Amino acid sequence: MIKRTGNISKNKIISRRLFILIAAKIGILGVVTSRLYNLQISEKQKYEVLSEKNRIREWKTPPQRGIITDYFNNIIADNKRVYQVHLSLEDVTNFNNSIFKIKNIITLNEDDIKKIYEKKEKSKPWDTLIISENLSWKDFSKLNLYLHELEGAKPVLSTSRYYPYSNDLVHVVGYVGDATTTDIQNKKINGETL
């Protein structure tokens, strides 16, 4: 009788321990499963963006091109310093508010704003958007003054190609620029058939 009650109490202890161990395993499995669900389904969009951003990062840097002169040392093509404002889309929480503030600081007309929204639609959430490509020094310094109020805005010093005799010598120098839709439809750029 004593052995039998001793075995029964040992079996109860073992079965209790086994129950506690199984319950702990089920609890850990539930926590891991809920965390995996949270990462893969609930926060899918966030991690897709971060993954894509980690995979590819585009940096658009303007090429530094040489100065072209003629026989008499007159400059035909030169590099000119331009002042730009870029907007980092991943740093902006309210795009409309940021554009409104930038519009009040620098001179942007309705066509410029429409083009900015069109560029934004084509951009990825982590891209940098060029708001204005050629600011005056007055607008650029004003932008730097109010930079603390603009989230995601970055003043950028860049270079641009400058052709002093663009109307006369552009076909010789080799003008580099984006073709407009009418050029593509006509299959002509600067009067030359493609």
Beta strands, then each sheet from edge to edge (+ up, - down):
strand 1: 68-69
strand 2: 75-88
strand 3: 128-135
strand 4: 153-162
strand 5: 188-189
strand 6: 192-193
sheet 1: 1+ 2- 3+
sheet 2: 1+ 2- 4+
sheet 3: 5+ 6-
end
